[in-house]
Amino acid sequence: MAAPVTVYGPMISPAVARVAACLLEKDVPFQVEPVDMSKGEHKSPSFLKLQPFGQVPAFKDSLTTVFESRAICRYICDQYADSGNKTLMGRKEDGAVGRAAIEKWIEAEGQSFNPPSLAMAFQLAFAPFMGRATDMAVVEQNEAKLVKVLDVYEQWLGENQYFAGDEFSLADLVHMPNTDLLVRKTNKAGLFTERKNLARWWDEVSARPSWKKVVELQNATADLGVGLQVFGQPASTDVARVLTCLFEKDLEFELVCIDTFKREHKLPEFIKLRDPNGQVTFKHGDKTIVDSRAICRYVCTQFPEGNKTLYGTGSLERASIEQWLQAEAQNFSPPSSALVFHLAFAPHLNIPQDHAVIAENEKKLQQVLNVYDEILSKNEYLAGDEFTLADLSHLPNSHYIVSSERGRKLFTGRKNVARWYDQISKRETWKQVVKMQREHPGAFDKAST
């Protein structure tokens, strides 16, 4: 028999999670009716009858339908007052005064906390998953606003166990979905965990059984952070680039070896995933990306785990990294890729080396490396004093070039480039990739060692 209460929307939505947490606190049985927003189901005529603005969640029980998550929570507390947590909206004996103490913090959450925290959560957690670029200017602008709010919260929670006093209430609950996203799904957890009183409050409220159940429901239905697959051979420079990034981010993934030289990338099941002409495919849930640099950007913005500075933490750092990613793709990659093929792969594939092509691209790469050597005389790494995606992106081609005596001289003959490559090639993450190349050589048996 279906539960008499239905919540419409995806559990990963913070507004849907807010309503679910309230129902769980009140011990009200309910069912979640998924709404696929990527397919526009929230704009369908049937859904607009429940929510005229086409937003989630919508709520329905045997008496009425309600929209707007905070209004739904208030309704649940009033309509199901005798169920579950009876003080979620205040004690009866405290009357209007007790309820006002809760209401003022619900308003503070809706007007002061929600706008900047939700904007940050969207840019850092949701936008990359939707294939959109993270707007770091928006992140920084809203972080500045959120910091001011959290400073007020920090002081208040130094004097009170919870927002409305000594008991957990709806005032605390409404803050939980956005807080959880920023703490668990972005690199901004420190905004909460580095403030003593906020950290204590979050540890307490997030340990509640009702919220643990919300997270369980989200994990059972969400695509964020699960199902990472890489298709291709580790010996491929594109695949190696992606693998290194995943290792830097401490992410678990499945490698599905596809041998392009055996034309496995032309098989129907592989063509369904991607443009079959390239070397790497990355799959995360329903999302598929085929360009190695785009994959690395996606991984860095989507997952806060592991190396948190790999793609920078601010707009200036990100811009510095991006200029070198562009330099790698446009200036370094073309001549280095030609050299990788002719110096490293061709001899092992029984393909004659084209010495004219080698000489031409060797000259082009020398010019690029001369610029790099000058920059690296002033910086430890390309984008500054920390290893970033700017350096990582250069590793695969560099690795193959230095594997030949002729190519090695291009790096060792330049003091700063030699020092830089020696450092980045000794990273444990890259060593893991080289190990995988040896274990999965594919058609590049000798070339990958």
Protein Blocks (a to p, Z undefined) as FASTA:
>chain_A
ZZfbdceddfklmklmmmmmmmmmnopacddddddfknopmmgfklmmmmmnopacdddd
fkbccehjklmmmmmmmmmmmgcjfklnopfklmmmlmmmmmmmmmmmmmmmmmmmmmmm
mmmmmmmmnopacdfklmmmmmmmmmmmmmmmmmmmmmpfblnljbdcfklmmmmmmmmm
mmmmmcklmmmmmpmklmmmmmmmmmpmklmmmmmmmmmmmmghpaiaceddfklmklmm
mmmmmmmnopacddddddfknommmpfklmmmpcfkbmbdcdehjbccfbfklmmmmmmm
mpmghjfklnojbfklmmmmmmmmmmmmmmmmmmmmmmmmmmmmmmmnopacdfklmmmm
mmmmmmmmmmmmmmmmmpmblnljbdcfklmmmmmmmmmmmmpmklmmmmmmpmklmmmm
mmmmmpfklmmmmmmmmmmnmjmlmmmZZ
